[in-house]
């Protein structure tokens, strides 16, 4: 199993502009994702990454978490997508990706909310580095001295290389 190349990640506060995305989405919960029989995120990624328009795109790939029912304990929506451009939108919308018949998967547009985010970054073998980084993020916010709290509006992963990920967590000051 690969480890995050850094011992401890240090988040960077960024003021993110709104970003328009298109992709595939499902509704799930962390509880559902713990059981292979009810997982939706892994099959969503497999379907999305297998599409020819995605393979040919130079756009970063996004994994977005939004429409939170409450917090990490409730249901939320997940979108795997690309930045919206005329080419990407046309290529995805006119394809079998958009007319997916997979249960619970739908093609949607999403605007990543503008605002303050903490950016956590790591490099290493995917998906192990992602799981490790999320663990560090949960640990960061569990610390009583953390100056931020999660807003539970929009969080997202941004993949700009084959072995690196930036995870943006929407925050507000405590």
N, C-alpha and C positions, 0 to 999 in steps of 0.2 A: 504494500500500500504506500502510495506516495504521500509525502508530507508537504505542508506549505513551506516554501523556501525561506521564509522569514520566521523567526521564533515567535514574535508577537507583532500583530499588525497595529499600526497607529492610524486611526481615521483622519481624514482631511475634510473640513467643512467646506462645502461648495454651494454656490447659489446657482442652481440649474434652471436653464430656460425650458419651456415646454418643448416636448419632442413628440412628433406624430409618428405612430407605428401602425403597421398592418400585420396580422398573423392569425394564428390559431389559438383558441382559448377554451378553457374548461373551468369548472367550479369544483373545489375540493376543500380539504382541511388537512392539517398536520396529522390528525388522528387517522384519517383515511389513507394517507401516504405511508403509514407505518405497516400496512398489510398489503402484500403483493397482490392479493385478489381485488383490492379496491383502489390501488394506485392509478392515478390519472396523469401525473406530471411526466413520468418517464415515457409512457406511450405517446404523449403529446410531443415531446422532444423528438422521439424517433420518427414520427410522422412528418414533423416540420423539417427536420434536417435531411430527410430522404428526398425532399422535393427538389427538382432540377433548378428552379428559379433561385432557391436558397443557395445551392451549391455554386451557382455562377455569380452570385452577388458579391460585391466588394464592401457592402454595408456591414457595420458591426451587427452581431446577432444579439437580440435582447430577450431576457426572460423577466417578465414583469408580474408583480404581485399587487393586486388592487381590489377595490370593492370589498374591503374587509368587513365582515359581519360585526366584529368587535376588536379582537386583538389576535395574537398568534394561536389562541385556543379555538377561535371560531372559524367559520367557512370564509373562503376568499377565492377570487378568480386569479387564474394564471394565464398569461399570454406569452407565446413564443413568437417573435416577430422580427421584422426588419424596419428600418426607418422608412417612412413613406416618401416615395418619389413617384413621379409619373410612371417610370419604367417598372419599378418594384410593384406598385399598386396594380398596374395593368397585368404584369406577368403573374402575380399571385391571384388576383381577382378572376382572371379568365381561365383558371386552371382547375384541375381536380382538387387542389388544395382548398380552394374556396368552396367547392361543392362536396366537401368531405361527408361521407355517410357514417363515420365513426360515431358511436354513441356518445353524446354529450360534448362533442368537439364542434366548434363553430368558427367561421372566419369573421374577424372583427377588426375594426379600427380602434385605436386607443390613443389618447393624448396623455403622455406622462406629465403629471402635474408639475408646474414650475414651482420653485421654492428651495428651501434649505434642505440639503442632504448631507449625510456623512458618507464619504467614499472610503470603503475598505478595499484594499487591493492585495492580490496574492498571485503567485505563479507556481505551477507544478502540474502534475498529471491530473487531467480532467477525468472523471468527476470527483476524485478524492479531494482535490484542493478546494472544491466548492463546498463540500460537506464540512471540511475542516474550518474554512473561513466562516461559514454560517455559525458553527459552534463558537468561534471567537466573538462573533457579533452578539450572539445571545448572552455570552459571558460579559461582554462590555456593557450592555444595557442592564444587566442584573446587578452591577456594582452600585452600591448605595451612593457613591461619590460621583457617579456619572452626571455631567452637567446637562445632558439631553434626555429627552424621552421620545420614543417613536411616535409618529403622528398617525400611523396606520391608514394613510391615504394611498400612497404609491411607493413601492420599493422596487428596485430592479437590478438585474445582473446585466452587465455589458461585456461581451466577448469580442475583443479586438485581435486576439491571436489564438493559436491552437493550444497554448498552455498558460494562459493568463485570464484573470477575471477581475473586474471591478464590480463591487456590490454597493449600490447606493440605497441608503435607508433614509426615508423622509423623517425629519426630526423637528422638534420644537424645544426651546429652552425650558428648563424646569422652573 
